[in-house]
Structure formats: structure tokens, C-alpha cells
Amino acid sequence: MFTYVIDEEVSLRLFTENDTEEFYNLIIGSSNNFRKWISWIDDIKNKEDASEFIKYYINEIIENGGYPKSVAIIYRGEIAGKIGFNEIDKESKVGDIGYWLGEKFQGKGIMAKAFKTFIDYGFKNLGLNRIEVYISIDNIKSRKLPERFGFKEEGVLRQSYWLYDHYEDLVVYGLLAKEWI
């Protein structure tokens, strides 16, 4: 199984079907926080729904030629969150990275380690030329992550994300392979 150890506390690994209960509990335990920014959280109503999400993450490996698009972020042996490429345009070599971290794992530097590692993976292993991040304009905490790693704010997509009962503006960040040191 693919596992990448970042340090003694943080690693990245493939999801397995055995992760269903832990994944479900993480989502449910952080759902109030997640609902501020992502609508798919309400698609996970039970463990069977969580299992379907995990199966989707596993099947992405086949679609991506044997390379994982999404992985579990592990902190001290527990699933802390997920990081991955929502979309990869193979022709243009552009990946759209997405990430989330369970509420109890935030503020420990976990996501910064995972994000840096996944940017390396995108440029070096997947051969991407460009990585993009789309974040709600009001999600200041999440916006700090790409800014910290040299992504350029490239614009705002006005009313481009439907969140329950309203549209959200998304900030677009981009980083080119030649800019990544």
C-alpha cells in the first residue's frame, strides 16, 4: 500500500475500505465546521455513504494510471483529513488540489506538511505544470495555506459555487512548476 511518511507524526496513505468507520466518525465530528465551506458533507448520512466515498477515492487510482489522486492524512496513527486532486487535466498538465482537516486536528501544522508534500507529488510524480486551488473568498484560514507556499492569487470567480441556499465567490490560486523550489 502507498504510504508516504512525512515525519514521526504525519504521513499520507491510500484509503482502504477498512477506514469506513473512522472516516465516518471524523466527518460527523467535524460536520458543523465543514458545512460552512463544503456542501458534499451532507451526502454522508451513514457509514454506507462514507464507504462509497472511500471506494471512489480508491477507484481514482485506476482512472489516474496507477497514481493516487486522493490520500488520507494520518496524524499519530489516526485519519486526520484528506488531500487530493479534485481534477487533473492530463493534456494541459493542470491539477486542482483540494483538502480538509478534521476539526480536532487543526492548528497543529498537519495540513501545511501534507500540502507541501502533495505539491511535490503533483509536480514531480504526476508531471503537472500547474496546480490550482479554489477557495471560498471568506475562508480566510484555508486561503492562508496556498499563499504560504507561493501560490499567486489570480482572481475571483464570482458566484461560482452553490452552497446550500446561496452562491459563494471563489478565489483562484495558481502555482507553476517552475515557481516551485
C-alpha positions as CSV (number, residue, x, y, z in Angstrom):
1,M,0.0,0.0,0.0
2,F,1.1,3.5,-0.8
3,T,2.3,5.3,2.4
4,Y,4.5,8.3,2.5
5,V,6.0,9.2,5.9
6,I,6.5,13.0,6.2
7,D,7.8,12.9,9.8
8,E,7.3,11.0,13.0
9,E,3.7,12.3,13.4
10,V,2.3,12.9,9.9
11,S,2.1,10.6,6.9
12,L,-0.1,10.2,3.7
13,R,-1.6,6.9,2.7
14,L,-4.2,5.4,0.5
15,F,-7.7,5.0,1.8
16,T,-8.9,1.4,2.4
17,E,-12.3,0.1,2.9
18,N,-11.3,-0.6,6.5
19,D,-11.2,3.1,7.0
20,T,-15.0,3.5,6.7
21,E,-15.9,3.8,10.4
22,E,-13.0,6.1,11.3
23,F,-13.7,8.3,8.2
24,Y,-17.4,8.5,9.0
25,N,-16.7,9.5,12.6
26,L,-14.2,12.2,11.5
27,I,-16.7,13.7,9.1
28,I,-19.6,13.6,11.6
29,G,-17.4,15.0,14.3
30,S,-16.4,18.0,12.1
31,S,-19.6,18.4,10.1
32,N,-20.7,21.7,11.7
33,N,-17.3,23.2,10.8
34,F,-17.2,21.7,7.3
35,R,-20.8,22.9,6.5
36,K,-19.5,26.5,6.4
37,W,-17.5,25.7,3.2
38,I,-18.5,22.4,1.6
39,S,-21.9,21.1,0.7
40,W,-21.0,17.4,0.0
41,I,-20.7,16.9,3.7
42,D,-24.5,16.3,3.8
43,D,-24.1,13.4,1.4
44,I,-22.6,11.4,4.2
45,K,-25.5,10.4,6.3
46,N,-24.3,7.0,7.4
47,K,-21.4,4.5,7.3
48,E,-22.6,3.2,3.9
49,D,-22.3,6.7,2.4
50,A,-18.8,7.0,3.9
51,S,-17.9,3.7,2.4
52,E,-19.0,4.9,-1.1
53,F,-16.7,8.0,-0.8
54,I,-13.8,5.8,0.1
55,K,-14.5,3.4,-2.8
56,Y,-14.5,6.5,-5.1
57,Y,-11.1,7.5,-3.7
58,I,-9.8,4.0,-4.3
59,N,-11.1,3.9,-7.9
60,E,-9.4,7.2,-8.7
61,I,-6.1,5.3,-8.8
62,I,-7.2,3.3,-11.8
63,E,-8.5,6.4,-13.6
64,N,-5.2,8.2,-13.0
65,G,-2.9,5.5,-14.4
66,G,-1.9,3.9,-11.1
67,Y,-1.2,7.2,-9.3
68,P,-3.5,8.1,-6.4
69,K,-5.4,11.4,-6.7
70,S,-6.6,11.5,-3.1
71,V,-5.0,10.2,0.1
72,A,-5.7,10.1,3.8
73,I,-3.7,12.5,6.0
74,I,-2.6,10.4,9.0
75,Y,-1.6,12.1,12.3
76,R,-0.3,9.9,15.1
77,G,-2.0,6.9,13.5
78,E,-5.4,8.5,13.1
79,I,-7.1,9.7,9.9
80,A,-7.0,13.5,10.3
81,G,-8.2,14.6,6.9
82,K,-7.9,14.2,3.1
83,I,-5.8,15.9,0.4
84,G,-6.1,15.3,-3.3
85,F,-6.6,16.5,-6.8
86,N,-10.2,17.1,-7.5
87,E,-9.5,17.2,-11.2
88,I,-6.4,16.6,-13.3
89,D,-6.3,17.9,-16.9
90,K,-3.8,15.5,-18.4
91,E,-3.5,17.3,-21.7
92,S,-2.7,20.7,-20.1
93,K,-1.0,19.1,-17.1
94,V,-3.1,21.1,-14.6
95,G,-4.3,19.8,-11.2
96,D,-6.9,21.3,-8.9
97,I,-5.9,20.5,-5.3
98,G,-8.5,20.2,-2.5
99,Y,-8.0,19.5,1.2
100,W,-9.8,19.3,4.5
101,L,-8.8,18.5,8.0
102,G,-10.9,17.3,10.9
103,E,-11.7,20.0,13.5
104,K,-9.7,18.4,16.3
105,F,-6.6,18.2,14.1
106,Q,-6.5,21.8,13.1
107,G,-3.8,24.2,14.3
108,K,-1.0,21.6,14.6
109,G,0.8,22.3,11.3
110,I,-0.5,19.0,9.8
111,M,-2.1,20.4,6.7
112,A,1.0,22.5,5.9
113,K,3.1,19.3,5.9
114,A,0.6,17.4,3.8
115,F,0.1,20.3,1.3
116,K,3.8,20.8,0.7
117,T,4.2,17.1,0.1
118,F,1.3,16.9,-2.2
119,I,2.5,19.8,-4.3
120,D,5.9,18.0,-4.7
121,Y,4.0,14.9,-5.7
122,G,1.9,16.8,-8.3
123,F,4.9,18.4,-9.9
124,K,7.5,15.5,-9.6
125,N,5.4,12.4,-9.9
126,L,2.4,13.4,-11.9
127,G,4.4,15.8,-14.1
128,L,2.0,18.7,-13.7
129,N,2.9,22.1,-15.0
130,R,0.3,24.0,-12.9
131,I,-1.5,23.4,-9.6
132,E,-4.7,25.4,-8.8
133,V,-6.6,25.9,-5.6
134,Y,-10.2,27.2,-5.4
135,I,-11.3,28.5,-2.0
136,S,-14.4,30.4,-0.8
137,I,-13.4,34.1,-0.6
138,D,-14.5,34.2,3.1
139,N,-12.5,31.1,4.1
140,I,-9.5,33.1,5.3
141,K,-7.9,30.3,7.3
142,S,-7.8,28.0,4.2
143,R,-6.7,30.8,1.9
144,K,-3.5,31.3,4.0
145,L,-2.2,27.8,3.0
146,P,-1.6,28.4,-0.7
147,E,-0.4,31.9,0.0
148,R,2.2,30.5,2.4
149,F,3.5,28.2,-0.3
150,G,3.9,30.8,-3.0
151,F,0.7,30.4,-4.9
152,K,-0.5,33.6,-6.7
153,E,-4.0,34.9,-6.2
154,E,-5.2,35.1,-9.8
155,G,-8.7,36.3,-9.5
156,V,-12.2,35.7,-8.1
157,L,-14.8,33.6,-9.7
158,R,-18.0,35.4,-8.8
159,Q,-20.9,33.3,-7.6
160,S,-19.3,30.1,-8.9
161,Y,-20.1,27.7,-6.1
162,W,-23.6,26.8,-4.8
163,L,-23.6,26.3,-1.0
164,Y,-27.0,25.2,0.2
165,D,-29.0,28.4,-0.4
166,H,-26.6,30.9,-1.9
167,Y,-23.7,31.3,-4.2
168,E,-20.1,31.7,-3.0
169,D,-17.4,33.6,-4.7
170,L,-14.2,31.5,-5.1
171,V,-10.7,32.8,-5.1
172,V,-8.4,31.1,-7.6
173,Y,-4.8,30.5,-6.7
174,G,-2.2,29.1,-9.1
175,L,1.4,27.8,-8.9
176,L,3.6,26.8,-11.8
177,A,6.2,24.0,-11.7
178,K,9.0,26.5,-12.5
179,E,8.0,28.6,-9.5
180,W,8.1,25.6,-7.1
181,I,11.5,25.4,-5.4
